[in-house]
Amino acid sequence: MRTRASTVMLIGGTTLAVLGAVVSVVYFLQPWRTCSYEDSSAGCAMLPLDASIMTAAMLVTLVATAVAIAGAAGRRRTFS
C-alpha cells in the first residue's frame, strides 16, 4: 500500500471513529430529552429516528476503526 493512501486511511479512519463514538455516546445519553416518568434524560425512551442514528454512528465507528487499523498496518509495511 502506498504511504499516502495509508496515511489518509489512518487519519480519516481515526477521525471518523472518534466522531462516530461521540455521536453514539451523545445519542445514548440524550441530553435534550425530557419525560415525566424519569428524573434523568438517559432513562427516557428513545425515538425510532434517534435509535437509527445511533446505530448508524456505531456502524461508522466500527468500519472506521477497521480502516484506521488497515492504514496503520500499511504504514508499518516496508518496501524494498
C-alpha positions as CSV (number, residue, x, y, z in Angstrom):
1,M,0.0,0.0,0.0
2,R,1.3,3.5,-0.8
3,T,2.3,5.6,2.1
4,R,0.0,8.5,1.1
5,A,-3.0,6.2,0.9
6,S,-2.2,4.5,4.2
7,T,-1.8,7.9,5.9
8,V,-5.2,9.1,4.6
9,M,-6.8,5.8,5.8
10,L,-5.2,6.2,9.2
11,I,-6.1,9.8,9.7
12,G,-9.6,9.6,8.1
13,G,-10.4,6.4,9.9
14,T,-9.3,7.7,13.2
15,T,-11.3,10.9,12.8
16,L,-14.5,9.1,11.7
17,A,-14.1,6.6,14.5
18,V,-13.8,9.3,17.2
19,L,-16.7,11.3,15.6
20,G,-18.9,8.2,15.5
21,A,-18.1,7.3,19.1
22,V,-19.0,10.8,20.3
23,V,-22.3,10.8,18.4
24,S,-23.1,7.3,19.8
25,V,-22.5,8.5,23.4
26,V,-24.5,11.7,22.9
27,Y,-27.4,9.8,21.5
28,F,-27.2,7.2,24.2
29,L,-27.4,9.9,26.9
30,Q,-30.0,12.0,25.1
31,P,-29.4,15.3,27.0
32,W,-32.2,17.1,25.1
33,R,-34.9,14.6,26.1
34,T,-37.3,15.1,29.0
35,C,-40.0,12.8,30.2
36,S,-42.5,12.8,33.1
37,Y,-41.7,9.3,34.3
38,E,-37.9,9.6,34.7
39,D,-35.6,12.0,36.5
40,S,-32.7,11.7,34.1
41,S,-32.8,12.1,30.4
42,A,-31.0,8.8,29.8
43,G,-33.9,6.9,31.3
44,C,-36.4,8.2,28.7
45,A,-37.5,6.0,25.8
46,M,-35.5,6.5,22.6
47,L,-37.4,7.5,19.5
48,P,-37.0,5.3,16.4
49,L,-35.1,8.0,14.4
50,D,-32.7,8.5,17.4
51,A,-32.1,4.8,17.5
52,S,-31.4,4.6,13.8
53,I,-28.9,7.5,14.0
54,M,-27.2,5.9,17.0
55,T,-27.0,2.6,15.1
56,A,-25.5,4.2,12.1
57,A,-23.0,6.1,14.2
58,M,-21.9,2.8,15.9
59,L,-21.5,1.1,12.5
60,V,-19.5,4.0,11.2
61,T,-17.3,3.7,14.3
62,L,-16.7,0.0,13.6
63,V,-15.9,0.4,9.9
64,A,-13.7,3.5,10.5
65,T,-11.8,1.6,13.2
66,A,-11.1,-1.2,10.7
67,V,-10.0,1.4,8.1
68,A,-7.7,3.0,10.6
69,I,-6.1,-0.3,11.5
70,A,-5.6,-1.2,7.9
71,G,-4.0,2.2,7.3
72,A,-1.7,1.7,10.3
73,A,-0.7,-1.8,9.0
74,G,0.0,-0.3,5.6
75,R,2.4,2.2,7.1
76,R,4.3,-0.4,9.0
77,R,5.0,-2.5,5.9
78,T,8.3,-1.5,4.4
79,F,9.0,-1.7,0.7
80,S,12.4,-2.7,-0.8
